[in-house]
Amino acid sequence: MNVLNSTFDTPYSSAPFSKIKDSDFLPAFKQAIKEGKKEIESIANALSDPTFENTIEALDYTAQRLDIIASIFFNLNSAETNDTIQGIAQEVSPLLSEFSNDILLNEKLFKRVKIIFDNQNQFELTTEQKTLLKKKYRSFTRNGANLGKTQKEQLRKIDKELGQLSLKFGENILAETNAFELHIENEADLSGLPEGVIEAAKQLAESKNKPGWIFTLNYPSYVPFITYADNRDLRKKMALAYGMRGFQNNANDNQELVLRIVGLRYQRAKLLGYDSHAHFVLEERMAKSPEKVMSFLKNLLHKAKPAADREFAQLSNFASKRDGITTLEKWDGAYYAEKLKQQLFDLDDEKLKPYFKLEQVIDGVFQVSSKLFDLKFELIENVDTYHKDVITYKVLDGEGNYKSLLYADFFPRPGKRNGAWMTSFKAQFKAGGQDKRPHISIVCNFTKSTKTKPSLLTFNEVRTLFHEFGHALHGMLADSTYPSLSGTNVYWDFVELPSQMLENWCYEEEALKLFATHYETGENMPSELIESIKASSNFMEGMQTVRQISFARLDMSWHATNPSGITNIKQHEQSAFKGTQFYPDCKENCMSTSFSHIFQGGYSSGYYSYKWAEVLDADAFEFFKEKGIFNSEVAKSFLSNILSKGGTDDPMTLYKRFRGQEPKPDALLRRAGLLKS
């Protein structure tokens, strides 16, 4: 029996991971797609006149089993993949593209949708229903409903190929990441590295029956090495290996994939009547147009570049005086920035990490969420998981009502991609008089505990956990009627507001006192350390801002114009980065070939949204600061107007309901130290 083809008889209807075999997925997908097609045909061929309920609402509730199977499968493909799953992904992706096109290119169905859209004033629709109607109508028009038969077939082919290329891009990066090892046998080469990092490298070497220490390109290994290792040649080796992923003219090379992906995206946009892929994407973003994005980035660069230039000069002078470095290279940046930070603020991660034991930070983010939104988190063990490292919680509101399941997956492993993300296994929505609660997951890559030390986080990792938990709150506290408008189903330049917003509490003494205690002594973090954290919060902020702007500009350079004239990825990249680069270029490295955000994730034409959302979050947090960071009224307003509303209304409307005004960029510039208060 294929467990994926039946209703899950499990606690909270959670995914029965231990009963699912890899071989179950393909037949389950095919069966669910077959069921979904029947549902679609039933709506399209209905004899009754089209209404909001029998067409728009019915559409949003179709293919629910397929949604659940896809959520389970593609989350596993990111967090616990293998060759079999990757092979199935390549086979399933075109099937899903085809099913989507079967819906969006169904002329009978679109005719019914269009009748309702054109006559919507005759229906008494709520704001949420109007939003859903607009979204459904646009999903058809933006996916070829108005095209002729030949053009529709062309669109189907493009979508099918794009789905496969995106998967292949990610598989190549994972393979490149896993293929590299820095094997050290000379203990002197470990100079500067923290004790816990050395121990983890020793354990990895032992697990592979090798002497010495092994370092990899996974974040918990790569980032500390590039930040602390005194051996400059080895830092260079690591940095070059990281930057070469997908750019080595081998079986995992992504250069042709990048050119093919951007070319197909442009063809698709033109087919649908848009000037470029960016014009197509930004129609459904707060920014609205590539011109507005580029103007936003230009203005931000104008404010940040002078500070960034001063910071780079300061860093270069420091490296020169300290070690006689005449030219600061990219493998020097993190190393000397860390040394300079230690000198300026008497602060480094090794001083902070003892106060950030993973379990305590988890408890801290729970306490902050509880104080803000009256939530309770209960560790449970009766829910199946896809790996032994995954832990689960039941989330309750202040009155004891069940709100969500929360999965947490914190440690790296070979079948798991780098980075950190929030996702869901089951969406929140309301149907048949029931509020179906969501199953949310946060995935990170933190250093595992060793034989002598627990998992201790860097301050940046603490921020990462708070960031992903902000996304999780957006999902867990959703209160929408329709699945496609629930939780994080919002404009992409709005989705980062809750996540970046929650990071602010990491810098506040009132919040840090809740959880930042020494893992050995139990003592609270001293006030002087907290002051150092706050004082250093703007450290190198100008360079960091320019770096983010450079990534956003690279994204737009690929997607805002016709890319057909681009033949050399490296040259194109250098042109896009002009005016934003500080370190000398490395001919061996290329960012685009491993830029998973835009070629595998959903951030194409949207990388700017990180800075856009920072404007929102800085402005929003100033409101909290004015009233008190745990002010219940402000938190209640943020919950009722932002977190619970998902995509049920225009994001600027929701924001103004919370804040009472449109966001002002000055708040971000003040926080970043780029504008005097």
matplotlib code that plots the C-alpha trace (Angstrom):
import matplotlib.pyplot as plt

x = [0.0, 1.2, 0.8, 0.9, -2.4, -4.4, -5.4, -2.6, -3.8, -1.2, -1.1, -2.2, -2.4, 1.4, 3.5, 4.3, 7.9, 9.1, 6.4, 7.2, 9.5, 11.3, 9.6, 6.2, 6.6, 6.3, 3.1, 1.7, 2.4, 0.8, -2.3, -2.7, -2.3, -5.0, -7.3, -6.5, -7.3, -10.7, -11.4, -10.4, -12.5, -15.5, -15.2, -14.5, -17.4, -20.0, -23.5, -24.3, -23.5, -20.1, -20.0, -17.2, -17.9, -18.2, -15.3, -12.7, -13.1, -13.4, -10.1, -8.2, -9.3, -8.4, -5.5, -4.9, -3.4, -1.0, 0.1, 0.9, 2.8, 4.8, 5.5, 6.9, 8.9, 10.5, 11.3, 13.1, 14.9, 16.3, 16.9, 17.5, 18.1, 19.8, 20.4, 16.9, 15.0, 17.0, 16.1, 12.5, 12.6, 13.8, 10.9, 8.2, 9.1, 7.8, 4.7, 3.9, 4.5, 2.2, -0.5, -0.2, -0.5, -3.5, -5.2, -3.9, -4.4, -7.9, -10.0, -13.4, -12.0, -10.6, -13.9, -15.7, -13.0, -13.1, -16.9, -16.6, -13.7, -15.5, -18.7, -17.3, -19.3, -22.4, -21.1, -20.8, -17.2, -15.0, -11.6, -10.0, -12.3, -11.6, -7.8, -8.2, -10.3, -7.6, -4.9, -6.7, -7.5, -3.9, -2.5, -4.3, -3.4, 0.2, 0.5, -0.8, -4.6, -4.9, -2.4, -3.2, -2.9, 0.7, 1.9, 0.3, 2.3, 5.4, 4.8, 4.3, 7.6, 9.4, 7.9, 8.7, 12.4, 12.7, 11.5, 14.2, 17.0, 16.3, 16.5, 19.7, 21.3, 20.7, 21.9, 25.2, 25.8, 25.2, 27.5, 30.2, 29.8, 30.1, 33.0, 35.5, 37.5, 40.4, 42.3, 44.8, 47.4, 49.8, 48.5, 50.2, 47.8, 45.0, 46.4, 43.7, 40.8, 38.4, 38.6, 35.1, 35.7, 38.9, 37.1, 34.3, 36.8, 38.6, 35.3, 34.6, 38.0, 37.5, 34.1, 35.9, 38.8, 41.3, 44.0, 44.0, 41.2, 38.7, 37.1, 34.3, 32.3, 29.3, 28.7, 29.5, 32.9, 33.6, 32.6, 34.7, 37.7, 37.6, 37.1, 39.7, 42.4, 45.7, 47.1, 46.4, 47.1, 44.6, 42.0, 42.6, 42.2, 38.9, 37.6, 38.5, 36.9, 33.7, 33.6, 34.4, 31.2, 29.4, 32.3, 34.8, 34.0, 33.2, 30.1, 28.6, 29.2, 26.3, 27.4, 25.3, 22.4, 22.5, 22.4, 19.6, 17.5, 17.7, 17.1, 13.9, 12.7, 13.0, 11.3, 8.5, 8.0, 8.0, 5.5, 3.2, 3.6, 6.1, 9.4, 11.5, 11.3, 11.8, 8.8, 6.8, 7.8, 7.6, 4.0, 3.2, 5.6, 5.5, 8.2, 6.0, 8.8, 12.5, 12.9, 11.7, 14.0, 17.0, 16.1, 15.8, 19.2, 20.8, 19.6, 20.7, 24.1, 24.5, 24.0, 26.1, 29.1, 30.9, 30.7, 31.7, 34.8, 35.9, 35.4, 37.4, 40.2, 40.1, 40.2, 43.1, 45.1, 44.5, 45.7, 48.7, 49.9, 49.1, 50.5, 52.0, 49.2, 49.6, 46.5, 43.4, 41.9, 38.4, 39.8, 41.2, 38.0, 36.2, 39.5, 40.7, 37.2, 37.0, 40.4, 39.4, 36.1, 37.9, 40.3, 37.5, 34.9, 36.8, 34.3, 34.6, 32.4, 34.5, 33.6, 29.9, 29.4, 29.4, 26.3, 24.5, 24.0, 21.6, 19.0, 19.1, 18.7, 15.7, 14.2, 15.0, 13.2, 10.3, 10.2, 10.4, 7.6, 5.6, 6.0, 5.0, 2.3, 1.2, 2.4, 3.5, 5.8, 5.6, 8.3, 6.5, 7.9, 4.8, 5.3, 7.3, 10.3, 12.5, 15.8, 16.7, 18.1, 14.7, 12.7, 9.0, 6.9, 3.2, 2.4, -0.4, -1.9, -2.3, -5.7, -4.3, -5.7, -3.6, -2.0, 0.6, 3.2, 6.8, 9.6, 13.2, 16.2, 19.4, 22.5, 24.4, 24.7, 25.6, 22.0, 21.1, 21.8, 23.6, 21.9, 18.8, 15.2, 11.6, 9.1, 5.8, 4.5, 0.8, -0.8, -3.3, -6.8, -10.5, -13.0, -16.2, -16.4, -12.9, -9.7, -7.0, -3.8, -0.3, 2.8, 5.8, 9.5, 12.7, 16.0, 19.4, 23.1, 24.6, 27.7, 26.7, 27.8, 31.1, 32.4, 33.3, 31.1, 27.4, 26.3, 27.3, 26.2, 27.9, 26.0, 25.3, 23.8, 21.6, 20.4, 19.8, 17.6, 15.6, 15.3, 13.9, 11.7, 10.1, 9.2, 7.8, 5.6, 4.2, 3.2, 2.2, -0.1, -1.8, -5.5, -6.8, -9.7, -7.9, -4.7, -3.1, -3.4, -2.3, 0.9, 4.0, 1.9, 2.6, 4.5, 8.2, 9.4, 7.0, 7.8, 11.1, 9.4, 8.5, 11.9, 14.1, 11.9, 12.5, 16.3, 16.1, 15.4, 18.9, 20.4, 18.2, 19.3, 15.8, 15.6, 19.1, 18.7, 15.9, 18.3, 22.0, 23.5, 26.8, 26.4, 28.9, 28.4, 24.7, 25.7, 23.8, 25.7, 27.5, 26.0, 29.4, 29.2, 25.6, 26.8, 29.6, 27.0, 24.9, 28.0, 29.2, 25.9, 26.8, 30.3, 31.1, 27.5, 28.3, 30.3, 27.6, 24.9, 26.9, 27.5, 23.7, 23.1, 25.7, 23.9, 20.6, 22.1, 23.5, 20.0, 18.5, 21.2, 20.2, 16.5, 15.6, 16.8, 17.2, 20.0, 20.5, 23.7, 25.4, 27.9, 30.5, 29.0, 32.2, 32.4, 28.8, 29.1, 32.1, 30.1, 27.1, 29.4, 31.1, 31.2, 30.3, 33.4, 36.2, 38.4, 40.4, 38.5, 39.5, 39.4, 38.7, 35.5, 32.0, 29.0, 26.2, 27.0, 26.2, 23.6, 20.9, 18.6, 17.8, 18.5, 17.0, 15.0, 12.2, 14.2, 14.8, 14.2, 13.6, 17.0, 16.5, 13.6, 16.1, 17.0, 13.4, 12.1, 14.9, 13.3, 10.0, 11.5, 13.6, 10.6, 8.4, 10.9, 11.2, 7.5, 8.3, 11.2, 9.0, 6.4, 8.6, 10.0, 7.5, 4.6, 1.5, -0.6, 2.1, 2.7, -1.1, -1.3, 1.6, 0.0, -3.5, -2.4, 0.7, 1.4, -2.1, -3.2, -0.9, -1.7, -5.3, -4.9, -2.4, 0.8, 1.1, -2.4, -1.6, 1.6, -0.2, -2.8, -0.1, 2.2, -0.3, 1.9, 4.1, 7.6, 10.4, 13.9, 15.5, 14.9, 17.1, 19.8, 19.8, 20.0, 22.8, 24.7, 24.5, 22.4, 22.7, 19.7]
y = [0.0, 3.5, 5.6, 8.8, 7.9, 7.8, 10.3, 10.2, 8.5, 10.2, 12.8, 16.1, 14.3, 14.8, 13.2, 9.5, 9.9, 6.4, 4.7, 6.6, 4.8, 6.7, 4.5, 5.7, 9.2, 8.8, 6.7, 8.9, 12.0, 10.4, 9.4, 12.8, 14.6, 12.3, 13.2, 16.9, 16.8, 15.3, 18.0, 20.7, 19.2, 19.1, 22.8, 23.7, 21.6, 22.5, 23.2, 25.8, 29.5, 30.5, 31.9, 32.8, 29.7, 27.1, 28.4, 30.6, 29.1, 25.6, 26.1, 27.1, 24.0, 21.6, 19.1, 19.2, 15.8, 16.8, 19.9, 17.7, 15.1, 17.9, 19.6, 16.4, 15.5, 18.8, 19.5, 16.2, 17.0, 20.1, 18.6, 14.9, 14.1, 11.2, 10.1, 8.4, 11.5, 13.7, 11.4, 11.4, 15.2, 15.4, 13.1, 14.8, 18.4, 18.3, 16.4, 19.2, 21.9, 20.1, 19.8, 23.5, 24.3, 22.0, 24.3, 27.7, 26.9, 25.4, 27.7, 26.6, 27.2, 30.6, 31.6, 31.0, 32.8, 35.8, 36.0, 36.4, 38.8, 41.0, 41.0, 41.0, 44.0, 41.8, 39.6, 40.6, 39.8, 40.3, 41.9, 38.5, 37.1, 40.1, 39.5, 35.8, 36.6, 39.0, 36.4, 33.6, 35.8, 37.0, 33.5, 32.6, 35.8, 35.7, 32.0, 32.3, 32.1, 34.8, 33.1, 31.2, 27.5, 27.4, 29.9, 27.9, 24.8, 26.9, 28.1, 24.5, 23.5, 26.5, 25.8, 22.1, 22.8, 25.6, 23.3, 20.7, 23.2, 24.7, 21.3, 20.5, 23.8, 22.9, 19.3, 20.6, 23.0, 20.3, 17.9, 20.6, 21.4, 17.8, 17.1, 19.4, 18.6, 20.4, 17.7, 19.0, 16.7, 19.4, 20.7, 24.1, 24.8, 24.9, 28.1, 30.7, 28.3, 27.9, 24.8, 23.6, 24.0, 22.0, 19.3, 19.1, 18.7, 16.0, 14.1, 14.4, 13.0, 10.1, 9.3, 9.0, 6.9, 9.6, 11.1, 14.8, 17.2, 17.7, 21.0, 21.4, 24.0, 23.6, 26.8, 25.6, 24.5, 27.1, 30.3, 29.7, 28.7, 31.7, 33.9, 32.6, 30.5, 32.3, 30.4, 32.8, 30.2, 27.8, 30.5, 31.3, 27.6, 27.4, 30.7, 29.8, 26.4, 28.0, 30.6, 28.0, 25.9, 25.5, 27.2, 24.4, 23.2, 19.8, 17.6, 20.0, 23.2, 25.6, 28.1, 26.8, 26.3, 29.9, 31.2, 28.8, 29.7, 33.4, 33.0, 30.9, 33.3, 36.2, 34.2, 33.4, 37.0, 38.2, 35.6, 36.9, 40.5, 41.8, 43.6, 41.2, 38.6, 41.3, 43.3, 40.1, 39.3, 42.8, 43.3, 41.3, 42.9, 46.0, 47.6, 47.1, 47.8, 47.3, 51.0, 51.5, 48.7, 50.2, 53.6, 52.1, 50.4, 53.5, 55.7, 53.2, 52.8, 56.6, 56.6, 53.5, 53.8, 56.6, 54.7, 51.5, 53.1, 54.4, 50.9, 49.2, 51.7, 51.2, 47.4, 47.6, 49.9, 47.5, 44.5, 46.4, 47.5, 44.2, 41.8, 43.8, 42.8, 45.1, 44.0, 42.9, 39.8, 38.4, 35.6, 38.3, 40.2, 38.1, 37.3, 40.9, 42.2, 39.8, 40.9, 44.6, 44.0, 42.4, 45.4, 48.0, 46.4, 43.8, 41.3, 38.1, 35.1, 32.9, 35.3, 35.2, 31.5, 30.2, 32.3, 30.9, 27.2, 26.1, 24.8, 28.1, 30.2, 28.0, 28.7, 32.4, 32.7, 30.9, 33.3, 36.3, 35.0, 34.1, 37.6, 39.2, 36.9, 34.9, 31.5, 28.2, 25.6, 22.0, 19.5, 16.4, 13.0, 11.3, 12.9, 11.1, 13.0, 12.5, 12.4, 11.6, 15.1, 16.7, 17.8, 18.7, 21.1, 21.6, 25.4, 26.7, 30.1, 31.7, 29.9, 26.5, 26.3, 24.3, 26.7, 24.7, 21.9, 23.1, 20.9, 22.1, 20.7, 22.3, 20.4, 19.8, 16.5, 15.3, 15.1, 18.6, 21.9, 24.8, 27.8, 28.3, 28.4, 28.1, 25.9, 24.1, 20.6, 21.7, 25.0, 26.8, 27.4, 27.1, 24.7, 22.9, 25.0, 23.9, 25.8, 23.5, 24.4, 24.5, 22.3, 24.6, 23.7, 25.7, 24.3, 25.5, 24.3, 24.9, 23.1, 19.9, 19.3, 17.5, 15.0, 17.9, 20.8, 21.4, 23.1, 26.8, 29.4, 32.4, 35.7, 35.6, 32.1, 33.4, 36.1, 33.4, 31.3, 34.4, 35.3, 31.9, 31.9, 35.2, 33.4, 30.5, 32.8, 34.2, 30.6, 29.4, 32.3, 32.4, 33.1, 33.0, 31.3, 30.2, 28.2, 30.3, 33.5, 32.0, 32.6, 33.4, 33.5, 37.2, 39.4, 38.4, 41.9, 41.7, 38.2, 39.1, 41.7, 39.2, 37.5, 40.5, 42.2, 39.4, 39.8, 43.1, 41.4, 39.8, 43.2, 44.2, 43.6, 43.0, 40.1, 38.8, 38.6, 36.0, 33.4, 34.5, 32.5, 30.8, 27.1, 26.1, 28.7, 29.7, 33.3, 35.9, 37.6, 40.6, 44.0, 45.1, 42.3, 43.2, 46.8, 45.6, 43.7, 46.8, 49.0, 46.6, 46.1, 48.8, 47.4, 47.2, 47.9, 50.1, 47.3, 44.8, 47.1, 47.6, 43.8, 43.2, 45.9, 44.2, 40.9, 42.6, 44.4, 41.2, 39.6, 42.5, 42.5, 38.9, 39.5, 43.2, 43.1, 40.8, 38.4, 36.9, 39.0, 37.5, 34.8, 35.1, 34.9, 36.1, 39.2, 40.0, 39.6, 41.9, 44.5, 44.2, 44.4, 47.6, 50.3, 47.9, 45.7, 46.2, 43.2, 42.2, 39.9, 36.2, 34.7, 31.3, 32.4, 33.3, 34.0, 33.5, 29.8, 29.2, 32.0, 29.5, 32.3, 33.4, 30.2, 27.6, 29.4, 31.9, 35.2, 35.9, 39.6, 39.7, 39.7, 43.4, 42.4, 41.8, 45.5, 46.5, 44.5, 46.0, 49.4, 48.0, 46.2, 49.1, 51.4, 48.9, 48.2, 52.0, 51.8, 49.0, 51.0, 54.0, 52.0, 49.3, 46.2, 43.9, 46.4, 44.2, 46.7, 47.1, 43.3, 42.7, 45.1, 43.4, 40.0, 41.1, 43.3, 41.5, 38.0, 36.6, 38.2, 36.5, 37.7, 38.6, 42.3, 44.6, 44.6, 48.4, 48.6, 46.0, 47.8, 51.2, 49.6, 48.5, 51.5, 54.3, 55.5, 54.3, 53.1, 55.7, 54.6, 57.0, 54.4, 51.8, 54.4, 55.4, 51.8, 51.1, 54.2, 55.7, 58.6, 60.6, 60.5]
z = [0.0, -0.9, 2.2, 0.2, -1.6, 1.6, 4.4, 7.0, 10.2, 12.4, 15.2, 13.6, 10.2, 10.0, 7.3, 8.1, 7.0, 8.2, 6.2, 3.0, 0.5, -2.2, -4.7, -3.5, -4.8, -8.5, -8.5, -5.8, -7.9, -10.9, -9.0, -7.3, -10.7, -12.2, -9.3, -9.7, -13.4, -12.6, -10.1, -12.7, -15.4, -13.0, -12.4, -16.0, -17.4, -14.7, -16.3, -13.6, -14.1, -12.8, -9.3, -6.9, -4.9, -7.7, -9.7, -7.9, -4.4, -5.8, -7.8, -4.7, -2.9, -5.7, -5.8, -2.0, -1.9, -4.7, -2.7, 0.4, -1.6, -3.4, -0.1, 1.4, -1.6, -2.5, 1.2, 1.3, -1.9, -0.1, 3.3, 2.9, -0.7, -2.5, -6.1, -6.3, -5.1, -7.4, -10.3, -9.4, -9.1, -12.7, -13.8, -11.7, -12.4, -16.0, -14.9, -12.4, -15.0, -17.4, -14.8, -14.0, -17.7, -18.0, -15.5, -16.7, -20.4, -20.0, -22.2, -20.6, -17.1, -18.0, -19.6, -16.3, -14.3, -16.7, -16.5, -12.7, -12.9, -15.5, -13.4, -9.9, -8.9, -9.1, -6.4, -2.7, -2.2, 0.9, 0.6, 0.8, -1.9, -4.2, -3.7, -4.5, -7.6, -8.8, -8.1, -9.9, -13.0, -13.2, -12.8, -16.0, -18.0, -16.7, -17.8, -21.3, -21.1, -23.8, -26.1, -29.3, -29.6, -31.0, -28.4, -25.6, -26.7, -26.8, -23.3, -22.1, -23.5, -21.9, -18.5, -18.7, -19.5, -16.9, -14.2, -15.1, -15.5, -12.1, -10.4, -12.3, -11.2, -7.6, -8.0, -9.5, -6.6, -4.0, -5.9, -6.1, -2.4, -1.4, -3.7, -2.0, 1.1, 2.7, 4.4, 7.0, 8.6, 9.9, 13.2, 12.6, 9.8, 12.4, 13.9, 14.8, 14.5, 17.4, 19.5, 18.6, 14.9, 15.1, 17.1, 14.5, 11.7, 13.7, 14.1, 10.4, 9.5, 11.9, 10.4, 7.0, 8.5, 7.7, 10.0, 10.9, 10.2, 7.3, 6.4, 3.8, 2.0, 4.2, 6.2, 9.7, 8.4, 5.7, 7.5, 10.6, 8.5, 6.3, 9.4, 11.8, 10.0, 10.2, 7.2, 4.3, 1.6, 3.0, 3.3, -0.3, -1.2, 0.6, -0.9, -4.4, -4.1, -2.8, -5.6, -8.3, -7.7, -11.0, -12.9, -13.5, -17.0, -15.5, -15.3, -12.7, -14.7, -14.6, -17.2, -20.0, -17.6, -16.5, -20.1, -21.0, -17.9, -18.5, -22.2, -21.6, -18.9, -21.4, -24.2, -21.8, -20.7, -24.3, -25.3, -22.6, -23.7, -21.1, -21.9, -19.8, -17.1, -14.5, -15.9, -15.6, -12.0, -10.6, -11.8, -8.6, -6.2, -4.1, -6.3, -9.4, -12.1, -12.8, -13.0, -9.5, -8.2, -10.0, -8.6, -5.1, -5.4, -6.9, -4.0, -1.4, -3.1, -3.1, 0.7, 1.5, -0.8, 1.0, 4.2, 2.5, 0.9, 4.4, 5.9, 3.2, 3.6, 7.3, 6.9, 4.3, 6.6, 9.5, 7.5, 6.2, 9.7, 11.3, 8.8, 5.9, 3.5, 0.5, -1.4, 0.6, -1.2, -0.8, 1.4, 3.7, 4.3, 7.0, 8.7, 9.1, 9.8, 12.7, 14.0, 13.7, 15.4, 18.3, 18.6, 18.3, 20.5, 22.4, 20.9, 19.0, 18.4, 20.7, 23.6, 22.7, 21.7, 25.3, 25.9, 22.8, 23.4, 20.7, 23.1, 25.0, 21.8, 20.8, 24.2, 23.7, 20.4, 22.0, 25.0, 22.7, 20.6, 23.8, 25.3, 22.0, 20.7, 23.7, 22.4, 24.0, 22.5, 23.7, 22.7, 21.4, 20.4, 18.8, 15.4, 12.7, 11.2, 8.1, 10.0, 13.6, 14.1, 13.4, 16.5, 16.7, 18.7, 19.2, 19.2, 21.3, 21.8, 25.3, 25.7, 24.9, 21.4, 18.9, 16.3, 14.4, 14.3, 14.1, 12.7, 13.4, 11.5, 12.6, 11.5, 8.2, 6.5, 3.0, 1.6, 2.8, 0.9, 2.5, 4.1, 6.1, 5.2, 6.4, 4.6, 5.2, 4.9, 5.2, 4.6, 6.9, 5.5, 6.4, 4.9, 5.9, 9.1, 10.2, 10.6, 9.1, 11.0, 9.3, 9.6, 9.5, 9.3, 9.9, 8.4, 9.3, 9.2, 12.6, 14.1, 15.9, 19.4, 19.8, 22.4, 24.7, 23.7, 23.0, 19.8, 20.4, 17.9, 16.6, 16.9, 13.2, 13.6, 16.4, 14.0, 11.4, 13.8, 14.7, 11.0, 10.0, 13.1, 11.9, 8.7, 10.8, 12.8, 9.5, 8.7, 12.1, 12.9, 9.6, 9.7, 6.1, 4.4, 1.3, 1.0, -1.7, 0.4, 3.7, 5.7, 3.5, 0.3, -0.1, -2.4, -2.3, -1.3, 1.6, 2.8, 4.5, 6.8, 9.6, 9.4, 9.3, 11.9, 14.5, 14.1, 15.9, 19.3, 19.1, 19.8, 22.8, 26.4, 27.5, 25.1, 25.5, 29.3, 28.6, 27.2, 26.8, 29.8, 29.9, 29.1, 31.9, 34.7, 34.1, 34.4, 32.3, 29.5, 31.1, 30.2, 28.7, 26.2, 25.3, 24.8, 22.6, 20.5, 20.1, 19.4, 16.8, 15.0, 12.5, 12.0, 8.2, 7.5, 4.6, 2.9, 3.7, 2.2, -1.0, -1.2, -1.1, -3.7, -6.0, -5.8, -6.5, -9.5, -10.8, -10.5, -12.4, -15.0, -15.9, -15.9, -16.8, -20.4, -23.4, -22.3, -25.8, -26.4, -23.3, -24.2, -21.5, -18.0, -16.2, -18.3, -17.9, -14.1, -13.9, -15.8, -13.4, -10.4, -11.6, -8.9, -6.1, -5.8, -3.3, -3.7, -6.8, -9.1, -9.1, -12.6, -11.2, -9.5, -10.7, -8.6, -11.1, -11.5, -7.8, -7.3, -6.1, -4.9, -8.4, -10.4, -8.1, -5.5, -6.2, -6.1, -9.8, -10.2, -6.5, -4.7, -4.0, -1.7, 1.2, 1.3, 0.5, 3.4, 5.6, 5.0, 6.2, 9.2, 10.4, 10.2, 12.0, 14.8, 15.4, 16.3, 18.8, 20.2, 20.7, 22.7, 24.2, 22.5, 24.2, 24.1, 23.8, 21.8, 19.1, 19.0, 18.8, 15.9, 14.1, 14.6, 13.5, 10.5, 9.2, 10.6, 10.4, 7.2, 4.7, 1.2, 1.8, 1.0, -0.6, 1.5, 1.6, 2.9, 5.6, 6.6, 6.9, 9.1, 11.4, 11.3, 10.5, 7.7, 4.7, 5.6, 5.6, 4.5, 7.0, 9.7, 7.9, 7.2, 10.9, 12.1, 9.7, 10.9, 7.4, 8.5, 11.7, 14.1]

ax = plt.figure().add_subplot(projection="3d")
ax.plot(x, y, z, "-o")
ax.set_aspect("equal")
plt.show()
